[in-house]
Amino acid sequence: MLKWIQRVTDLSCVIPHIRSVVTPHFCGLLTVRRLFQVSYRCATCGGIHDDLPDLGFRWPDPYLDVPESERSARTRGTADTCAIDDEHFFIRGVILLPILGGSDRLGVGVWVSQKRENFQTYLDNFDTPEIGPFFGWLSNRIPYYERDTFLLKTMAHFQGRNQRPLIELEPSDHPLYVDYAEGISIDKAWSIVHARSAQAPPNKSLERTREG
């Protein structure tokens, strides 16, 4: 498991520290400029937070359904791709949930399924925006949401420049899509973070997602 590398959030504050900062995104491969750094009292835990972390899933959920003793024979994967039994294929991307009242976003690193041809196209053209977008089924259950997020319809948009694909949720009445389309409060963002952080290993990935 990689470590959380937290990023700066620029919204509601207790004591603002106004300054220009540049923070790394996605394992230091990209940077994004933040205009303000603030402290914020969390409505979920009551604590004071300076940074809103991105969330990440280490594997697609179907990977965890493979018995651990069989994974070396039945699966192959990297930080960005996963194949199971040479029949089921997944790529890693990020869903961006807008934070209301500002320009910040909560990044949720997730896996989506891909058909064989599209998966191979991604492997062959790993760092280019000139492919896709490709359809896929969301392949993680995000703990905050009571309605299962597994198998929501998505489109993967490829960015190149060492950035993971942006995952677009297709319209539905699911609360995750509503949050994706309409935005969330900073309180709700922290509730999602806390729900994810409380999830037991092995799919609790405390790391930075590589968005863009």
Protein Blocks (a to p, Z undefined) as FASTA:
>chain_A
ZZddddddfbdcfbdcdddddddeehhlaccddfbdcddddfklopacfbdcddddfbdf
klmmpcfklmmmmpccdfkbccehhlaccdddddddddehiabdcdddddddddfklmmm
mmmmmmcckgcjdddddfbdcfklmbafehpacddddebjoiacdddddddfbfklmmmm
nopafklmmmmmmmmmmpccfklccddddfZZ
